[in-house]
């Protein structure tokens, strides 16, 4: 067995993946036609060219706009997990960002129920598991973020269908020019409601934003966190407290253009510094990526070996919001399958 196949089959966790960013190009076209959304081309892959995060977000928002009903969200979720499982995904905590849909009149209850329907169907078919993180869109401001968390809390109290899938809240969209403290009320409310918290910080912003994510928002994980190495004290804190960073190396190159080439990405230095830096795809359909290729490209770019990649996969388990039993079971599965795959490599 070659290493590419082994990495594709290696059981893997993903903690930084936007479910809207997993939409198949054909699904974009079909849902756009169904919901009357104009596309400039019948081949969405022609749209997927980005000079920075903000130009990417314009396309991301266009893709989002094709989701018009509970059934559309269910289709998205189903295809997302089926496609991920084909490349070794066994557990994912997926982001979804409903701000634009809520502003257009969709009900959060229908969005959550649709996503849960699709995830359940995909789990039954693939054996993979998936939970949800409701992301606040920075572009809509702190008040809208708090309203989303309030509505989510109402759904949790009412036992609304599928809401048990939503285990946390996050913060995404453009980083530049937005003060993370504007979302402190929303994150405080989420914490009181028993939801986990994470936030996108440090992809295009300095280490001070990562600190705000931790100390003001109460984030248990940091999504991206590239600038952490610029602050030695912050790096020591992140490493010492084992605060996970959900890093997306290929996305940082293709989407944000934060790094010119994968070989120059700080990911190896992050891990050498003791950071709990996991590997993730971010928006795989919009970057022609999958989790197996993410692992393989990083292995090649950073001169890693098979044991390094297994260690990264196991660190992904530590970074999840699973309970201790869930982590133990998932870790055992990865170790068992990694050993068998590694023997195949040895014989090759």
C-alpha positions as a Markdown table, in Angstrom:
| # | Residue | x | y | z |
|---|---|---|---|---|
| 1 | Unk | 0.0 | 0.0 | 0.0 |
| 2 | Unk | 1.3 | 3.4 | -0.9 |
| 3 | Unk | 1.4 | 6.2 | 1.7 |
| 4 | Unk | -1.3 | 8.3 | -0.1 |
| 5 | Unk | -3.8 | 5.4 | 0.2 |
| 6 | Unk | -2.8 | 4.8 | 3.8 |
| 7 | Unk | -3.3 | 8.4 | 4.7 |
| 8 | Unk | -6.7 | 8.5 | 3.0 |
| 9 | Unk | -7.8 | 5.4 | 5.0 |
| 10 | Unk | -6.3 | 6.5 | 8.3 |
| 11 | Unk | -9.3 | 7.4 | 10.6 |
| 12 | Unk | -9.3 | 11.1 | 11.1 |
| 13 | Unk | -11.0 | 13.8 | 13.1 |
| 14 | Unk | -11.9 | 17.2 | 11.8 |
| 15 | Unk | -12.7 | 20.3 | 13.9 |
| 16 | Unk | -12.4 | 23.2 | 11.5 |
| 17 | Unk | -14.8 | 22.6 | 8.6 |
| 18 | Unk | -17.6 | 24.9 | 7.5 |
| 19 | Unk | -20.4 | 22.7 | 6.2 |
| 20 | Unk | -21.4 | 25.3 | 3.6 |
| 21 | Unk | -17.9 | 25.0 | 2.3 |
| 22 | Unk | -18.3 | 21.3 | 1.6 |
| 23 | Unk | -21.1 | 21.8 | -0.9 |
| 24 | Unk | -20.5 | 19.8 | -4.1 |
| 25 | Unk | -20.3 | 22.0 | -7.2 |
| 26 | Unk | -23.2 | 20.2 | -8.8 |
| 27 | Unk | -25.3 | 20.8 | -5.7 |
| 28 | Unk | -24.5 | 24.5 | -5.9 |
| 29 | Unk | -25.8 | 24.6 | -9.4 |
| 30 | Unk | -28.9 | 22.5 | -8.6 |
| 31 | Unk | -29.9 | 24.5 | -5.5 |
| 32 | Unk | -29.2 | 27.8 | -7.2 |
| 33 | Unk | -31.6 | 26.8 | -10.0 |
| 34 | Unk | -34.2 | 25.5 | -7.5 |
| 35 | Unk | -34.1 | 28.7 | -5.4 |
| 36 | Unk | -33.7 | 31.3 | -8.1 |
| 37 | Unk | -30.1 | 32.3 | -7.3 |
| 38 | Unk | -28.2 | 33.7 | -10.3 |
| 39 | Unk | -24.7 | 32.2 | -10.9 |
| 40 | Unk | -22.3 | 33.8 | -13.4 |
| 41 | Unk | -21.2 | 30.4 | -14.6 |
| 42 | Unk | -22.6 | 26.9 | -14.8 |
| 43 | Unk | -19.3 | 25.6 | -13.5 |
| 44 | Unk | -18.9 | 26.9 | -9.9 |
| 45 | Unk | -15.3 | 25.8 | -9.8 |
| 46 | Unk | -14.6 | 28.8 | -12.1 |
| 47 | Unk | -15.7 | 31.1 | -9.3 |
| 48 | Unk | -13.2 | 29.5 | -6.8 |
| 49 | Unk | -10.3 | 32.0 | -7.1 |
| 50 | Unk | -9.4 | 34.1 | -4.1 |
| 51 | Unk | -6.9 | 36.9 | -3.5 |
| 52 | Unk | -7.6 | 37.2 | 0.2 |
| 53 | Unk | -10.2 | 36.1 | 2.9 |
| 54 | Unk | -12.7 | 38.8 | 2.0 |
| 55 | Unk | -12.8 | 37.9 | -1.7 |
| 56 | Unk | -13.2 | 34.3 | -0.7 |
| 57 | Unk | -16.1 | 35.3 | 1.6 |
| 58 | Unk | -18.0 | 36.8 | -1.4 |
| 59 | Unk | -18.1 | 33.4 | -3.0 |
| 60 | Unk | -18.8 | 31.6 | 0.3 |
| 61 | Unk | -21.8 | 33.8 | 0.8 |
| 62 | Unk | -23.0 | 33.1 | -2.7 |
| 63 | Unk | -22.8 | 29.4 | -2.0 |
| 64 | Unk | -24.6 | 29.9 | 1.3 |
| 65 | Unk | -27.4 | 31.8 | -0.5 |
| 66 | Unk | -28.4 | 28.6 | -2.4 |
| 67 | Unk | -29.7 | 27.0 | 0.8 |
| 68 | Unk | -33.4 | 27.9 | 1.0 |
| 69 | Unk | -35.2 | 25.2 | 3.0 |
| 70 | Unk | -34.9 | 22.5 | 5.6 |
| 71 | Unk | -34.5 | 19.9 | 2.8 |
| 72 | Unk | -31.6 | 21.9 | 1.3 |
| 73 | Unk | -29.7 | 21.9 | 4.6 |
| 74 | Unk | -30.4 | 18.2 | 5.0 |
| 75 | Unk | -28.9 | 17.5 | 1.5 |
| 76 | Unk | -25.9 | 19.6 | 2.3 |
| 77 | Unk | -25.2 | 17.8 | 5.6 |
| 78 | Unk | -25.7 | 14.3 | 4.1 |
| 79 | Unk | -23.3 | 14.9 | 1.2 |
| 80 | Unk | -20.8 | 16.6 | 3.5 |
| 81 | Unk | -20.4 | 13.6 | 5.7 |
| 82 | Unk | -20.6 | 11.0 | 2.9 |
| 83 | Unk | -17.8 | 12.8 | 1.0 |
| 84 | Unk | -15.7 | 13.2 | 4.2 |
| 85 | Unk | -16.0 | 9.6 | 5.2 |
| 86 | Unk | -14.7 | 8.6 | 1.7 |
| 87 | Unk | -11.4 | 10.0 | 2.8 |
| 88 | Unk | -11.1 | 8.7 | 6.4 |
| 89 | Unk | -13.3 | 11.1 | 8.3 |
| 90 | Unk | -14.7 | 9.3 | 11.4 |
| 91 | Unk | -15.7 | 12.3 | 13.5 |
| 92 | Unk | -16.4 | 15.9 | 12.8 |
| 93 | Unk | -17.5 | 19.0 | 14.7 |
| 94 | Unk | -18.9 | 21.0 | 11.8 |
| 95 | Unk | -19.5 | 24.8 | 11.7 |
| 96 | Unk | -22.6 | 26.3 | 10.2 |
| 97 | Unk | -23.2 | 30.0 | 9.9 |
| 98 | Unk | -26.9 | 30.9 | 9.7 |
| 99 | Unk | -26.8 | 34.7 | 10.0 |
| 100 | Unk | -27.6 | 35.5 | 6.4 |
| 101 | Unk | -30.4 | 33.0 | 6.3 |
| 102 | Unk | -31.9 | 34.2 | 9.6 |
| 103 | Unk | -31.7 | 37.8 | 8.2 |
| 104 | Unk | -33.6 | 36.6 | 5.1 |
| 105 | Unk | -36.4 | 35.0 | 7.2 |
| 106 | Unk | -35.4 | 31.4 | 7.7 |
| 107 | Unk | -36.0 | 29.9 | 11.1 |
| 108 | Unk | -33.0 | 28.5 | 13.1 |
| 109 | Unk | -35.2 | 25.6 | 14.1 |
| 110 | Unk | -35.6 | 24.5 | 10.5 |
| 111 | Unk | -31.9 | 25.0 | 9.7 |
| 112 | Unk | -30.8 | 22.9 | 12.7 |
| 113 | Unk | -33.5 | 20.2 | 12.0 |
| 114 | Unk | -32.4 | 19.9 | 8.4 |
| 115 | Unk | -28.8 | 19.6 | 9.2 |
| 116 | Unk | -29.6 | 17.0 | 11.8 |
| 117 | Unk | -31.7 | 15.0 | 9.3 |
| 118 | Unk | -28.8 | 14.9 | 6.9 |
| 119 | Unk | -26.2 | 14.0 | 9.4 |
| 120 | Unk | -28.2 | 11.2 | 10.8 |
| 121 | Unk | -28.8 | 9.7 | 7.3 |
| 122 | Unk | -25.0 | 10.0 | 6.5 |
| 123 | Unk | -24.0 | 8.5 | 9.9 |
| 124 | Unk | -26.3 | 5.5 | 9.2 |
| 125 | Unk | -24.6 | 5.0 | 5.8 |
| 126 | Unk | -21.0 | 5.6 | 6.7 |
| 127 | Unk | -20.5 | 5.0 | 10.4 |
| 128 | Unk | -18.9 | 8.4 | 10.8 |
| 129 | Unk | -20.2 | 10.7 | 13.5 |
| 130 | Unk | -20.9 | 14.5 | 13.4 |
| 131 | Unk | -21.9 | 17.3 | 15.7 |
| 132 | Unk | -22.5 | 21.0 | 15.0 |
| 133 | Unk | -21.1 | 24.4 | 16.0 |
| 134 | Unk | -23.3 | 27.4 | 15.4 |
| 135 | Unk | -21.0 | 30.1 | 14.1 |
| 136 | Unk | -21.6 | 33.8 | 14.6 |
| 137 | Unk | -20.9 | 35.9 | 11.5 |
| 138 | Unk | -18.7 | 38.8 | 12.5 |
| 139 | Unk | -20.2 | 40.9 | 9.6 |
| 140 | Unk | -23.6 | 41.0 | 11.3 |
| 141 | Unk | -22.3 | 42.4 | 14.6 |
| 142 | Unk | -22.6 | 41.5 | 18.3 |
| 143 | Unk | -26.3 | 42.1 | 18.7 |
| 144 | Unk | -27.2 | 39.6 | 15.9 |
| 145 | Unk | -24.8 | 37.1 | 17.5 |
| 146 | Unk | -26.5 | 37.4 | 20.8 |
| 147 | Unk | -29.9 | 37.0 | 19.2 |
| 148 | Unk | -28.7 | 33.8 | 17.5 |
| 149 | Unk | -27.5 | 32.4 | 20.8 |
| 150 | Unk | -30.7 | 33.4 | 22.5 |
| 151 | Unk | -32.7 | 31.6 | 19.9 |
| 152 | Unk | -30.5 | 28.5 | 20.1 |
| 153 | Unk | -30.9 | 28.5 | 23.9 |
| 154 | Unk | -34.7 | 28.6 | 23.4 |
| 155 | Unk | -34.5 | 25.6 | 21.0 |
| 156 | Unk | -32.4 | 23.7 | 23.5 |
| 157 | Unk | -34.9 | 24.3 | 26.3 |
| 158 | Unk | -37.8 | 23.3 | 24.1 |
| 159 | Unk | -36.0 | 20.1 | 22.9 |
| 160 | Unk | -36.4 | 21.2 | 19.3 |
| 161 | Unk | -35.6 | 18.5 | 16.7 |
| 162 | Unk | -31.9 | 18.1 | 16.1 |
| 163 | Unk | -30.8 | 20.7 | 18.6 |
| 164 | Unk | -28.9 | 18.2 | 20.6 |
| 165 | Unk | -26.4 | 18.1 | 17.7 |
| 166 | Unk | -25.4 | 21.7 | 18.4 |
| 167 | Unk | -22.7 | 21.4 | 21.1 |
| 168 | Unk | -21.0 | 24.8 | 20.7 |
| 169 | Unk | -20.8 | 28.3 | 19.2 |
| 170 | Unk | -18.0 | 29.9 | 17.2 |
| 171 | Unk | -17.1 | 33.2 | 15.5 |
| 172 | Unk | -16.1 | 33.4 | 11.9 |
| 173 | Unk | -16.1 | 35.7 | 8.8 |
| 174 | Unk | -13.7 | 38.6 | 8.2 |
| 175 | Unk | -11.2 | 39.2 | 11.0 |
| 176 | Unk | -9.8 | 42.6 | 10.0 |
| 177 | Unk | -11.4 | 45.6 | 11.4 |
| 178 | Unk | -13.7 | 43.7 | 13.8 |
| 179 | Unk | -13.3 | 43.9 | 17.5 |
| 180 | Unk | -13.8 | 40.4 | 19.1 |
| 181 | Unk | -15.0 | 42.0 | 22.3 |
| 182 | Unk | -18.2 | 43.1 | 20.5 |
| 183 | Unk | -19.3 | 39.4 | 20.8 |
| 184 | Unk | -18.5 | 39.0 | 24.5 |
| 185 | Unk | -22.2 | 39.1 | 25.5 |
| 186 | Unk | -23.1 | 36.4 | 23.0 |
| 187 | Unk | -20.3 | 34.2 | 24.2 |
| 188 | Unk | -21.1 | 34.7 | 27.8 |
| 189 | Unk | -24.7 | 33.7 | 27.2 |
| 190 | Unk | -23.4 | 30.6 | 25.3 |
| 191 | Unk | -21.3 | 29.6 | 28.2 |
| 192 | Unk | -24.2 | 30.0 | 30.6 |
| 193 | Unk | -26.3 | 27.8 | 28.3 |
| 194 | Unk | -23.7 | 25.0 | 28.6 |
| 195 | Unk | -22.4 | 25.4 | 25.1 |
| 196 | Unk | -18.7 | 25.0 | 24.2 |
| 197 | Unk | -17.0 | 28.1 | 22.7 |
| 198 | Unk | -14.4 | 28.5 | 19.9 |
| 199 | Unk | -13.4 | 31.4 | 17.7 |
| 200 | Unk | -11.5 | 32.2 | 14.5 |
| 201 | Unk | -8.6 | 34.3 | 15.5 |
| 202 | Unk | -5.1 | 35.0 | 14.3 |
| 203 | Unk | -5.3 | 34.1 | 10.6 |
| 204 | Unk | -5.1 | 37.7 | 9.5 |
| 205 | Unk | -4.8 | 39.4 | 12.9 |
| 206 | Unk | -2.1 | 39.7 | 15.6 |
| 207 | Unk | -1.7 | 37.5 | 18.7 |
| 208 | Unk | -3.6 | 40.1 | 20.8 |
| 209 | Unk | -6.8 | 38.9 | 19.0 |
| 210 | Unk | -6.1 | 35.3 | 20.1 |
| 211 | Unk | -5.7 | 36.6 | 23.7 |
| 212 | Unk | -9.1 | 38.3 | 23.4 |
| 213 | Unk | -10.6 | 35.1 | 22.1 |
| 214 | Unk | -9.4 | 33.3 | 25.1 |
| 215 | Unk | -9.8 | 35.8 | 27.9 |
| 216 | Unk | -12.9 | 37.8 | 26.8 |
| 217 | Unk | -14.8 | 35.3 | 24.8 |
| 218 | Unk | -13.8 | 32.3 | 26.8 |
| 219 | Unk | -12.8 | 30.2 | 23.8 |
| 220 | Unk | -11.8 | 26.7 | 24.5 |
| 221 | Unk | -10.2 | 26.3 | 21.1 |
| 222 | Unk | -8.8 | 28.8 | 18.6 |
| 223 | Unk | -9.5 | 28.3 | 14.9 |
| 224 | Unk | -6.4 | 29.0 | 12.8 |
| 225 | Unk | -4.2 | 30.8 | 15.4 |
| 226 | Unk | -1.4 | 31.4 | 12.9 |
| 227 | Unk | 0.0 | 34.5 | 14.6 |
| 228 | Unk | 0.4 | 32.7 | 18.0 |
| 229 | Unk | 4.1 | 32.1 | 17.4 |
| 230 | Unk | 4.7 | 35.9 | 17.2 |
| 231 | Unk | 4.1 | 36.0 | 21.0 |
| 232 | Unk | 6.4 | 33.7 | 22.9 |
| 233 | Unk | 4.4 | 34.2 | 26.1 |
| 234 | Unk | 1.2 | 33.3 | 24.4 |
| 235 | Unk | 2.8 | 30.3 | 22.7 |
| 236 | Unk | 3.9 | 29.0 | 26.1 |
| 237 | Unk | 0.4 | 29.5 | 27.5 |
| 238 | Unk | -1.3 | 27.7 | 24.6 |
| 239 | Unk | 1.2 | 24.8 | 24.9 |
| 240 | Unk | 1.1 | 24.6 | 28.6 |
| 241 | Unk | -2.7 | 24.6 | 28.8 |
| 242 | Unk | -3.1 | 22.3 | 25.8 |
| 243 | Unk | -5.5 | 24.8 | 24.1 |
| 244 | Unk | -6.2 | 23.3 | 20.7 |
| 245 | Unk | -5.5 | 25.3 | 17.5 |
| 246 | Unk | -7.6 | 24.0 | 14.5 |
| 247 | Unk | -5.1 | 24.8 | 11.7 |
| 248 | Unk | -6.0 | 24.6 | 8.0 |
| 249 | Unk | -2.7 | 24.9 | 6.1 |
| 250 | Unk | -3.9 | 24.5 | 2.5 |
| 251 | Unk | -6.8 | 26.9 | 3.2 |
| 252 | Unk | -4.3 | 29.5 | 4.6 |
| 253 | Unk | -2.5 | 29.4 | 1.3 |
| 254 | Unk | -5.4 | 29.2 | -1.2 |
| 255 | Unk | -8.1 | 31.2 | 0.6 |
| 256 | Unk | -6.5 | 33.8 | 2.8 |
| 257 | Unk | -3.2 | 33.9 | 1.0 |
| 258 | Unk | -1.7 | 34.3 | 4.4 |
| 259 | Unk | 1.2 | 32.0 | 3.4 |
| 260 | Unk | 2.6 | 32.0 | -0.2 |
| 261 | Unk | 3.4 | 28.3 | -0.3 |
| 262 | Unk | 2.5 | 25.3 | 1.8 |
| 263 | Unk | 6.2 | 24.6 | 2.5 |
| 264 | Unk | 6.4 | 28.0 | 4.2 |
| 265 | Unk | 3.5 | 27.4 | 6.5 |
| 266 | Unk | 4.3 | 27.7 | 10.3 |
| 267 | Unk | 2.5 | 24.4 | 11.1 |
| 268 | Unk | 5.7 | 22.4 | 11.8 |
| 269 | Unk | 7.0 | 25.2 | 14.0 |
| 270 | Unk | 3.7 | 25.3 | 15.8 |
| 271 | Unk | 4.0 | 21.7 | 16.7 |
| 272 | Unk | 7.7 | 21.9 | 17.5 |
| 273 | Unk | 6.7 | 24.6 | 20.0 |
| 274 | Unk | 4.4 | 22.1 | 21.7 |
| 275 | Unk | 1.2 | 23.5 | 20.4 |
| 276 | Unk | -1.9 | 21.2 | 20.1 |
| 277 | Unk | -2.2 | 22.0 | 16.4 |
| 278 | Unk | -4.6 | 19.8 | 14.5 |
| 279 | Unk | -5.1 | 19.4 | 10.7 |
| 280 | Unk | -8.3 | 20.4 | 9.0 |
| 281 | Unk | -9.6 | 21.4 | 5.6 |
| 282 | Unk | -11.8 | 24.5 | 6.3 |
| 283 | Unk | -13.8 | 24.6 | 3.1 |
| 284 | Unk | -12.8 | 21.6 | 1.1 |
| 285 | Unk | -15.2 | 21.8 | -1.8 |
| 286 | Unk | -14.2 | 25.5 | -2.4 |
| 287 | Unk | -10.5 | 24.6 | -2.5 |
| 288 | Unk | -10.6 | 21.2 | -4.3 |
| 289 | Unk | -9.4 | 19.5 | -1.1 |
| 290 | Unk | -10.3 | 16.5 | 1.1 |
| 291 | Unk | -9.0 | 15.4 | 4.5 |
| 292 | Unk | -6.8 | 12.7 | 3.0 |
| 293 | Unk | -5.1 | 15.1 | 0.6 |
| 294 | Unk | -4.7 | 17.6 | 3.5 |
| 295 | Unk | -2.7 | 15.0 | 5.4 |
| 296 | Unk | -0.7 | 13.9 | 2.4 |
| 297 | Unk | 0.2 | 17.4 | 1.2 |
| 298 | Unk | 1.4 | 18.3 | 4.7 |
| 299 | Unk | 3.3 | 15.1 | 5.1 |
| 300 | Unk | 5.2 | 15.9 | 1.9 |
| 301 | Unk | 5.6 | 19.7 | 2.5 |
| 302 | Unk | 6.9 | 19.3 | 6.0 |
| 303 | Unk | 8.9 | 16.1 | 5.5 |
| 304 | Unk | 6.8 | 14.2 | 8.0 |
| 305 | Unk | 6.8 | 10.4 | 8.4 |
| 306 | Unk | 3.9 | 8.0 | 9.1 |
| 307 | Unk | 4.3 | 8.1 | 12.9 |
| 308 | Unk | 4.1 | 11.9 | 12.7 |
| 309 | Unk | 0.8 | 11.8 | 10.8 |
| 310 | Unk | -0.7 | 9.2 | 13.3 |
| 311 | Unk | 0.3 | 11.5 | 16.2 |
| 312 | Unk | -1.5 | 14.4 | 14.5 |
| 313 | Unk | -4.6 | 12.3 | 14.0 |
| 314 | Unk | -4.5 | 11.3 | 17.7 |
| 315 | Unk | -4.1 | 15.0 | 18.7 |
| 316 | Unk | -7.3 | 15.7 | 16.8 |
| 317 | Unk | -9.1 | 13.3 | 19.2 |
| 318 | Unk | -7.7 | 15.2 | 22.2 |
| 319 | Unk | -8.9 | 18.5 | 20.8 |
| 320 | Unk | -12.5 | 17.3 | 20.4 |
| 321 | Unk | -15.4 | 18.1 | 22.7 |
| 322 | Unk | -16.2 | 14.4 | 23.2 |
| 323 | Unk | -16.4 | 13.0 | 26.7 |
| 324 | Unk | -13.6 | 10.9 | 28.1 |
| 325 | Unk | -15.2 | 7.6 | 27.0 |
| 326 | Unk | -15.8 | 8.9 | 23.5 |
| 327 | Unk | -12.2 | 10.1 | 23.2 |
| 328 | Unk | -10.9 | 6.8 | 24.5 |
| 329 | Unk | -12.9 | 4.8 | 22.0 |
| 330 | Unk | -11.9 | 7.0 | 19.1 |
| 331 | Unk | -8.3 | 7.0 | 20.1 |
| 332 | Unk | -8.3 | 3.2 | 20.2 |
| 333 | Unk | -9.8 | 2.9 | 16.8 |
| 334 | Unk | -7.2 | 5.2 | 15.3 |
| 335 | Unk | -4.3 | 3.4 | 17.0 |
| 336 | Unk | -5.6 | 0.0 | 15.8 |
| 337 | Unk | -6.2 | 1.0 | 12.2 |
| 338 | Unk | -2.9 | 3.0 | 12.1 |
| 339 | Unk | -1.0 | 0.0 | 13.2 |
| 340 | Unk | -2.6 | -2.2 | 10.5 |
| 341 | Unk | -2.0 | 0.4 | 7.8 |
| 342 | Unk | 1.6 | 0.9 | 8.9 |
| 343 | Unk | 2.3 | -2.8 | 8.6 |
| 344 | Unk | 1.0 | -2.6 | 5.0 |
| 345 | Unk | 3.4 | 0.3 | 4.4 |
| 346 | Unk | 6.3 | -1.7 | 5.9 |
| 347 | Unk | 5.6 | -4.6 | 3.6 |
| 348 | Unk | 5.6 | -2.3 | 0.6 |
